[in-house]
Every structure is written in C-alpha cells, then in structure tokens.
Amino acid sequence: MIIRLIESEYQRQQEELAYRVYVTDTLRVLTENTAKFAGGMVIKANYFDIINKKNQQQDTRSGEEIVADIINRAGLELA
C-alpha cells in the first residue's frame, strides 16, 4: 500500500515537472520569435537547467574577481 502511494506521488511529480518544462520551453520559443522580429533580448537559461543546478558549473571566483570581470567586459574604467 505504501509503495503504491510513493509511486503515485512520484508519477504526479514527474508529470508536473514535464508540464512545467513544456510550458516554459513553449514560452521561450514564443519570446525568441518575438525578439527576432522586434529586435529584443531573451533569457539564455531555460527552466530545466535552472532547477537542476547540479548540472551547472559552480563559479569558484571570488567576489572581487567577478566584479573585475564585469567591469572589464563593460569597458569601464575606475578612477
């Protein structure tokens, strides 16, 4: 009995995840098409990658190194 409840809950969670991924991917395609037409921007990351952070590499730089990189990429000079 308990095994069936666990299996049922797992199945429900997987279906919900599949639905969320489908909806967010569909919205992403719509926004990409709109951005191409109107010259806008889109978010680079997708929902599945965001919720599965284990698949993403951890940034090991210090805060100072990250700030210096952003300033450098923006072409800014600090006085």
Phi, psi and omega per residue, in radians:
M1 nan -0.836 -3.117
I2 -1.158 -0.665 3.126
I3 -1.055 -0.736 3.128
R4 -1.112 -0.689 3.108
L5 -1.111 -0.744 3.130
I6 -1.129 -0.789 3.113
E7 -1.082 -0.721 3.136
S8 -1.110 -0.764 3.133
E9 -1.152 -0.715 3.102
Y10 -1.081 -0.784 3.125
Q11 -1.063 -0.737 3.128
R12 -1.085 -0.762 3.141
Q13 -1.128 -0.695 3.120
Q14 -1.155 -0.692 3.097
E15 -1.143 -0.703 3.113
E16 -1.132 -0.731 3.106
L17 -1.097 -0.776 3.128
A18 -1.053 -0.723 3.124
Y19 -1.107 -0.798 -3.137
R20 -1.091 -0.747 3.129
V21 -1.114 -0.760 3.130
Y22 -1.060 -0.845 -3.106
V23 -1.120 -0.793 -3.110
T24 -1.199 -0.625 3.078
D25 -1.159 -0.677 3.098
T26 -1.111 -0.780 3.101
L27 -1.103 -0.631 3.119
R28 -1.106 -0.778 3.117
V29 -1.072 -0.752 3.118
L30 -1.060 -0.786 -3.125
T31 -1.218 -0.606 3.086
E32 -1.117 -0.758 3.118
N33 -1.113 -0.726 3.115
T34 -1.138 -0.724 3.138
A35 -1.113 -0.668 3.100
K36 -1.110 -0.732 -3.124
F37 -1.222 -0.763 -3.023
A38 -1.725 -0.075 3.119
G39 1.352 0.505 -3.126
G40 -1.636 -2.938 -3.118
M41 -2.017 2.804 3.091
V42 -2.294 2.782 3.067
I43 -1.310 2.355 -3.091
K44 -1.348 -0.722 -3.072
A45 -1.391 2.567 3.036
N46 -1.840 2.891 -3.040
Y47 -0.989 -0.831 -3.071
F48 -1.048 -0.744 3.125
D49 -1.157 -0.631 3.139
I50 -1.152 -0.769 -3.099
I51 -1.349 -0.284 3.096
N52 -1.886 1.126 -3.064
K53 -1.050 -0.364 -3.139
K54 -1.101 -0.391 3.125
N55 -1.433 -0.228 -3.108
Q56 -1.647 2.543 3.119
Q57 -1.338 2.468 3.137
Q58 -1.441 2.298 3.090
D59 -1.381 2.058 -3.063
T60 -1.719 0.090 3.136
R61 -1.278 2.716 3.064
S62 -1.332 2.903 3.104
G63 -1.025 -0.696 3.131
E64 -1.125 -0.685 3.127
E65 -1.170 -0.677 3.111
I66 -1.130 -0.787 3.130
V67 -1.084 -0.766 3.139
A68 -1.086 -0.688 3.122
D69 -1.129 -0.769 3.134
I70 -1.107 -0.784 3.132
I71 -1.082 -0.751 3.137
N72 -1.096 -0.810 -3.128
R73 -1.129 -0.570 -3.138
A74 -1.381 -0.159 3.135
G75 1.299 0.413 -3.120
L76 -1.548 2.666 3.042
E77 -2.185 2.284 3.112
L78 -1.661 2.362 -3.123
A79 -1.485 nan nan
